[in-house]
């Protein structure tokens, strides 16, 4: 892959509600922070990619709500409907085409103004599955049962993800739910869809994130602290849940394999120091890091029970607090990328991972992780 870099990041705080902020307000805040971080202005941006979703925004052509705030005037602008990692992938492709030197990517979501059960129910086939009332939560509960049965992962091990990530969030001023909780707190919280308790699940959230991507030539002239894209890939699985083995994640395995190959990574457990993965539900963090090869041949739940994956470990997983501590749906993956950038620059403050030089960020689209996008980022070219 030709050398490209992330030269600027910016985000809003993640909150349960931002009633005084429009989509444009959130985008303006994130974008201006990203430009200031890169030390550039709108005139230095060649094109813009906005990432949004008509269903979550409750309007058609949802990208139009943030185009002006994203500095799209007199620029080529396109919209991606899905997770921010996929929007960033499109932005990267524009730079690799040679047509543009810099791309601004934004992603926003206001879950507080949405009814997630109705929105995610609409993702199912209207003739077969939708009438059953399935949504992202109940489908994840099915997946959790299948994954835990296949691997022997216990509810206590899955609960440890929530304990770890809410605890990590206490050091992150952008996080929505910094909490000091115990496994017992998780297991005695409200059962929302067996085996998932309320504290096994990410919250409803509002937030926005923006990043600036640049070619090597531009990054070396205008980027103050470039973090280099070492590898990136995405892969999709079957649409129908019944056509997939929900206890496994072959699309993520393939996406990670391709991204690692581009980055020249042969042993991810030894060569990656920090991972920000899409933990919409506690058990999914365990499932995803297994599929990404971040725990070798051992069960992630067992390693977590042994005290692994903390901020001070050789490999830290979701040191920012992850999505369990704040989940603005469309922006979630782009925030994972921004958090890895912060780590590789040594700017994560109290949740800084010592010696972080290589990191991986992960986003998903679709029910139960139908599609996965994996970014490998490095502090050195």
C-alpha positions in Angstrom: 0.0 0.0 0.0 1.2 3.5 -0.8 2.0 5.5 2.3 -1.0 7.5 3.7 -1.5 9.0 7.2 -4.1 10.3 9.6 -2.9 13.8 10.4 -5.8 15.2 12.4 -8.6 13.9 14.7 -11.4 15.6 16.5 -14.6 14.5 18.4 -17.3 15.6 20.6 -17.9 14.2 24.1 -20.2 11.2 24.0 -23.4 11.9 25.9 -26.8 10.2 26.4 -28.4 13.3 24.9 -27.2 16.5 23.2 -30.6 18.3 22.9 -29.1 21.7 22.2 -26.8 20.4 19.4 -28.0 19.7 15.9 -26.2 17.3 13.6 -24.4 20.3 12.1 -23.4 21.6 15.5 -21.8 18.3 16.4 -20.0 18.0 13.0 -18.7 21.6 13.3 -17.3 20.9 16.7 -15.6 17.6 15.6 -14.3 19.0 12.3 -12.8 22.2 13.7 -11.0 20.2 16.3 -9.7 17.8 13.7 -8.4 20.7 11.5 -6.8 22.4 14.5 -5.2 19.1 15.5 -3.7 18.9 12.0 -2.7 22.5 12.0 -4.6 23.3 8.8 -7.7 25.0 7.6 -10.6 24.1 5.2 -8.6 25.4 2.2 -6.2 22.5 2.8 -8.9 19.9 2.4 -9.4 18.5 -1.1 -12.6 16.5 -0.6 -15.0 15.5 2.1 -16.7 12.2 3.1 -19.6 12.3 5.4 -20.8 9.2 7.2 -24.4 9.0 8.3 -27.6 7.0 8.0 -31.1 8.2 7.0 -32.8 5.8 9.4 -30.9 6.9 12.4 -31.2 10.6 11.4 -34.9 10.4 10.6 -34.6 12.2 7.3 -33.6 11.5 3.7 -30.2 12.5 2.3 -28.9 12.7 5.9 -25.5 13.8 4.7 -26.9 17.2 3.7 -27.4 18.1 7.4 -23.7 18.2 8.0 -22.2 19.1 4.6 -21.8 22.8 5.2 -20.4 22.2 8.7 -17.9 19.8 7.2 -16.5 22.4 4.9 -17.9 20.8 1.7 -18.6 24.1 -0.1 -16.8 24.1 -3.5 -15.5 20.6 -2.8 -16.3 17.1 -4.0 -18.4 15.6 -1.2 -19.8 12.0 -0.9 -21.8 10.2 1.8 -21.3 6.7 3.2 -24.2 5.1 5.0 -22.8 2.9 7.7 -20.0 2.8 10.3 -17.3 5.5 10.2 -14.5 3.0 9.5 -16.1 2.3 6.1 -16.4 6.0 5.5 -12.7 6.4 6.2 -12.0 3.4 3.8 -13.7 5.4 1.0 -11.8 8.5 1.9 -8.5 6.5 1.8 -9.4 5.1 -1.6 -9.8 8.7 -2.9 -6.3 9.5 -1.9 -4.9 6.3 -3.3 -6.6 7.1 -6.6 -4.2 10.0 -6.9 -7.0 12.5 -7.4 -6.8 14.0 -4.0 -4.1 14.7 -1.4 -6.3 15.2 1.7 -9.7 13.9 2.7 -11.8 15.0 5.6 -14.1 12.2 7.0 -16.9 12.8 9.4 -19.4 10.5 11.1 -22.3 11.4 13.4 -25.2 9.9 15.2 -27.9 10.9 17.7 -29.3 7.8 19.2 -31.4 9.9 21.6 -33.6 11.0 18.7 -34.0 7.5 17.4 -35.9 4.3 18.3 -33.2 1.7 17.8 -35.5 -1.3 18.1 -37.6 -0.1 15.2 -34.6 0.9 13.1 -32.7 -2.3 13.5 -35.8 -4.4 13.1 -36.1 -2.9 9.7 -32.7 -4.4 8.8 -34.3 -7.9 8.7 -36.1 -9.5 5.8 -39.7 -8.1 5.6 -41.2 -11.4 4.5 -39.6 -13.8 7.0 -37.8 -12.3 10.0 -39.1 -8.8 10.6 -42.5 -9.9 11.8 -40.8 -11.9 14.6 -39.8 -8.6 16.2 -36.1 -9.2 15.9 -33.7 -6.3 16.4 -30.0 -5.8 17.1 -30.4 -6.6 20.8 -32.4 -9.8 20.5 -30.2 -11.0 17.6 -27.1 -10.3 19.7 -28.7 -12.4 22.5 -29.0 -15.3 20.1 -25.4 -14.8 19.1 -24.2 -14.6 22.7 -25.8 -17.9 23.5 -24.3 -19.6 20.5 -20.8 -18.1 21.1 -20.8 -19.0 24.8 -22.0 -22.5 24.0 -19.3 -23.0 21.4 -16.4 -21.6 23.4 -17.4 -22.3 27.0 -17.3 -18.6 27.9 -19.1 -18.0 31.1 -21.5 -15.1 32.0 -18.9 -14.0 34.6 -16.1 -13.8 31.9 -18.4 -11.8 29.6 -19.3 -9.5 32.5 -15.6 -8.8 33.0 -15.5 -6.9 29.7 -18.0 -4.4 31.1 -16.1 -4.1 34.4 -12.9 -3.4 32.5 -14.2 -1.0 29.9 -16.4 1.1 32.3 -13.4 1.2 34.6 -11.1 2.4 31.7 -13.7 5.1 30.9 -13.0 6.8 34.2 -9.8 8.1 32.7 -11.4 9.3 29.4 -13.1 12.7 29.6 -15.0 12.0 26.3 -16.7 8.8 27.7 -20.4 8.8 28.6 -20.4 6.1 31.3 -17.3 6.0 33.5 -18.1 3.6 36.3 -16.5 1.5 38.9 -18.6 -1.7 38.9 -18.1 -5.4 39.7 -19.0 -8.6 38.0 -21.9 -9.0 40.4 -23.2 -5.6 39.5 -23.3 -6.7 35.8 -25.0 -10.0 36.5 -27.6 -8.5 38.8 -28.5 -5.6 36.4 -31.7 -5.9 34.5 -32.0 -8.8 32.1 -32.8 -7.3 28.8 -32.5 -10.3 26.4 -31.2 -13.6 27.9 -28.2 -13.9 28.5 -27.6 -10.1 28.1 -28.0 -7.9 31.2 -28.3 -4.1 30.9 -24.6 -3.7 31.8 -23.6 -6.2 29.1 -25.0 -3.7 26.6 -23.8 -0.4 25.2 -25.9 2.7 25.9 -27.9 5.0 23.7 -25.6 7.9 22.8 -25.0 11.0 20.8 -21.7 12.0 19.3 -19.6 12.9 16.3 -16.0 12.3 15.1 -13.8 13.6 12.3 -10.4 12.6 10.9 -8.1 14.1 8.3 -6.4 11.6 5.9 -3.4 12.7 3.8 -1.1 11.3 1.2 2.6 10.9 2.2 3.6 14.1 0.3 0.9 16.2 2.0 1.4 14.6 5.4 5.0 15.5 5.4 4.3 19.2 4.6 1.1 19.9 6.6 0.7 17.1 9.1 2.1 17.8 12.6 1.9 14.3 14.0 1.1 11.8 11.3 0.0 8.3 12.2 0.5 6.0 9.3 -2.0 3.6 7.7 -0.2 0.3 7.6 -3.1 -1.9 6.4 -6.9 -1.9 6.0 -9.5 -4.3 4.7 -13.2 -5.1 5.0 -15.2 -8.2 4.4 -18.9 -9.1 4.5 -20.8 -12.2 5.5 -24.2 -13.5 4.4 -27.3 -11.3 5.0 -29.6 -13.9 6.5 -28.8 -14.9 10.1 -29.7 -18.5 9.3 -27.1 -18.5 6.6 -24.3 -17.7 9.1 -22.7 -19.5 12.0 -23.3 -16.7 14.5 -20.8 -18.2 16.9 -17.9 -17.5 14.6 -16.8 -14.4 12.6 -15.3 -15.6 9.3 -15.7 -12.1 7.7 -13.6 -10.5 10.5 -11.0 -13.3 10.4 -10.6 -12.5 6.6 -10.6 -8.8 7.0 -8.0 -9.0 9.8 -5.8 -11.4 7.8 -5.7 -9.1 4.8 -5.0 -6.0 6.9 -2.2 -7.7 8.8 -0.7 -9.0 5.6 -0.6 -5.4 4.2 1.0 -4.2 7.4 3.6 -7.1 7.4 2.3 -8.4 10.7 2.9 -12.1 11.3 2.1 -12.3 15.0 -0.5 -9.8 16.0 -0.4 -10.7 19.7 3.3 -9.7 19.8 3.3 -6.9 17.3 0.2 -4.9 18.3 0.1 -3.0 21.6 -3.4 -1.5 21.5 -6.8 -2.5 20.0 -10.0 -0.5 19.9 -12.7 -3.0 18.9 -16.5 -2.6 18.4 -17.8 -3.8 21.8 -21.5 -3.1 21.3 -22.1 -6.0 23.8 -19.6 -7.4 26.2 -19.3 -10.8 24.8 -18.6 -9.4 21.3 -15.3 -7.9 22.5 -14.2 -11.4 23.4 -15.5 -12.8 20.1 -14.0 -10.1 18.0 -10.5 -10.2 19.5 -10.4 -14.0 19.1 -11.3 -13.6 15.4 -8.7 -10.9 15.0 -6.0 -13.3 16.4 -5.3 -11.0 19.4 -5.3 -13.8 21.9 -3.5 -16.5 20.1 -5.1 -19.9 20.5 -6.5 -19.2 23.9 -10.1 -18.1 24.8 -10.3 -14.4 25.3 -12.6 -14.8 28.3 -10.0 -17.0 30.1 -7.3 -14.4 29.4 -9.5 -11.6 30.6 -10.2 -13.6 33.8 -6.5 -13.9 34.3 -6.1 -10.2 34.2 -5.1 -9.6 30.6 -6.0 -6.8 28.2 -5.7 -4.0 30.8 -4.2 -0.6 30.1 -0.8 -1.7 31.5 -0.7 -5.1 29.7 1.4 -5.9 26.7 -1.8 -5.7 24.6 -4.5 -3.3 25.8 -8.1 -3.7 24.5 -10.4 -0.7 24.5 -8.4 1.4 27.0 -10.7 4.3 26.1 -13.7 2.5 27.6 -15.0 1.3 24.3 -18.6 1.4 23.2 -19.9 0.0 26.4 -19.0 3.4 27.8 -20.6 5.4 24.9 -22.0 4.2 21.6 -23.0 6.8 19.0 -23.8 4.2 16.4 -22.5 5.6 13.1 -19.5 7.4 14.6 -18.4 4.5 16.7 -15.8 3.0 14.4 -14.3 6.3 13.5 -13.9 7.1 17.2 -12.1 3.8 17.6 -9.6 5.0 14.9 -9.2 8.4 16.6 -8.5 6.6 19.9 -5.8 4.5 18.4 -4.3 7.6 16.8 -4.3 9.2 20.3 -2.5 6.2 21.7 0.2 6.1 19.0 0.9 9.7 19.5 1.2 9.2 23.3 -1.6 11.7 23.9 -4.1 9.4 25.8 -3.2 10.8 29.2 -4.3 8.6 32.1 -5.3 5.7 29.8 -2.1 5.9 27.7 -0.7 2.4 26.8 3.0 2.3 27.5 5.1 1.8 24.4 2.2 1.9 21.9 3.7 1.8 18.4 1.2 -0.3 16.5 -2.6 -0.4 16.9 -5.7 -1.9 15.4 -9.1 -0.2 15.1 -12.3 -2.1 14.2 -15.8 -1.2 13.0 -18.8 -3.2 11.9 -21.9 -2.9 9.7 -25.0 -5.0 9.9 -26.7 -7.2 12.5 -24.4 -9.4 14.6 -21.3 -8.1 12.8 -22.3 -8.9 9.2 -19.5 -6.8 7.8 -16.2 -5.9 9.5 -13.6 -3.2 8.7 -10.1 -3.5 10.2 -7.5 -0.7 10.3 -3.9 -1.3 11.3 -2.2 2.0 12.3 1.5 2.7 13.2 3.4 5.5 14.7 6.2 4.9 12.2 6.0 4.7 8.5 
